Amino acid sequence: MIDLSVNDKQQKLNAEICRERNIIVPTFAQMKNPELIPAAIKDELKEIGLWDIHPRNLFRITWKNEPVKSGGGFNGVNYIELPRELTGVDARIIALVGKWFPTGAHKVGATFGCLAPRLITGQFNPRGHKAVWPSTGNYCRGGAYDAALLACESIAILPEGMSKERFDWLEKVAGEVIATPGCESNVKEIFDKCWELRRTRDDVMIFNQFDEFGNHLWHYDVTGNAMLELLKQELGPRDRYSGLVLTSGSSGTLGCGDLLKEKFPASHIVTGEALQCPTLLQNGFGDHRIEGIGDKHVPWIHNVRNTDMIVAVDDNSTMRAVRLFNEEKGKEYLAGQGIDQQLIDQLHLMGISSIGNVLSAVKYAKYYELTKQDVVLTVFTDSMELYDSRLKEMHEATGNYEREEAAKDYDHLMNLTIDHALELSHYEKKRIHNLKYYTWIEQQGRELKELNEQWYNHREYWANIHNMVPAIDKAIDEFNTLIQ
C-alpha cells in the first residue's frame, strides 16, 4: 500500500529544502482540474518551457496542458480520434495524448505518485537518499525529471537496447544512468540491478514501477478522470463506451480502467502485449521491438480480476505502421486514402508503444464487431520525438521508403486479424494472476498473503488503494503549509 506515516524531523527538513528551492507540491486535485492552480503559478508558467527543469512544471503534470512547447496554459483534455480510414474499423478509437506532458510522456505523473508521498511525509531524505527508477524507458525519464524538480537526486536504470534518445536525455538530467543487459523485454535484469544496489549501497530508495501503487493510483485518479471527461464530451445519445485497451507495461496506466469500470460496469479492460513475448496470453517469453511495455512477468500492481481480454500484436505490424505514419511517402499515401492532412500532421504524436495500443484497440474492435456507436479508449504514451533513431535504423537497413511499400503497409494495417486474442474466463484470470508468484514471491520478497488478498479479497484490496487520494492531497496541503 501507500504509506503516509510521518517522520516529523525529516518532514520539516524536506520542507526547508523546498522553501530554499522555491518548490510547491501540486495535489492530485490540481492535476485533475488545473482551474484549482493559483493564478500566480499560472503567471509564472507563461515564462517556462514545457520540458524546463523548473519546479513550477510540477503543475504541468496533467492531461490538460496547452499543446505548445513553452509558456502554455491549460485547456481541456488532450486527445485525438482516429477515423475508419486509418483503423479499418467503424468503432470510434479515441486516444489521450501524452506528448504534452513535461518530458513528452505521461510517466511524470506515475513517478510523481510514487515519489511525492515519500517526500512530503519525510520518509525520503533528499540529502541522504537517491531515488532509483528501474524502467524500460519513460518511467526512469519521468522519475529523473520529477526528482530534479523536487530537489532529489536520482539513478535511472534501463536496458541497454532502448532508444538512443532516452540515454542522451538521461545523461543530462539523472545523477547516474545504469544500462542493464538486453532489450525492452529484459525486466528481470533491471530487478537484479536493484537488488545489487540494495546490497551494496545505503543511500538508495527503489521506486519500482511494477510494484509501486502510487503508479496505479495516479492513473486511477488523474488519467481515469481525464477519460471520464472525454467520454462526457464525446458520447452522443446513442453512443456506448465499450472498453479501454492498453499494452501491459507496468500496468500503471491500466489503473484508469478500474475507475472506468466503476462508472461503466459493462465495459471491458483489454490488455495488449507483443506477440513475440506473449507472457499473459501463453505464459511465454522472447524479445520484441515495441519499446516501453516491459514483459516476462505480471506486474504486482496489475488488477488481473478486472481484466477482460488479452490481445497480442505482432511487433512487425507495429514497426510497419511506424514507417507508414512517419516517412514522407507513407504520409503522401495516407493523404491519397482520404485521411485529413491535419490528422496526418499529428501522427508523430504516436510513439512505438502508442501504435501498439492502437493496433490492440483495432483487434479488439474487430473481435467484438463494434459499430460506429462504440467508443474505445486508449493512450498515446509518448511520441516519435523519442524514436527518430529507430526510423534512421530502419531506413539504413532497408533503404528508401517508397509508395509501393506504403501501399503494402496500409493494406496490412487495414486487414489486421483477430488471432492471438483471448477472452478471459475466471480461471484464465487466475492463471495470469498466479504468474505473479514466480516474480514477486520467489524473487522479490513480497508476501504470499497479500497475493491471495489481491485475488480473494480484490474489491476491498483495490478500494483501499483507490480511497487514498483525499489523504494524500491533505498531506500535500499540510506539507505546503510547512514550506510557507
Summary of the structure (lengths in Angstrom):
residues: 484
radius of gyration: 21.4
end to end distance: 29.5
largest distance: 67.0
contacts: 1775
relative contact order: 0.14
helix: 52%
strand: 13%
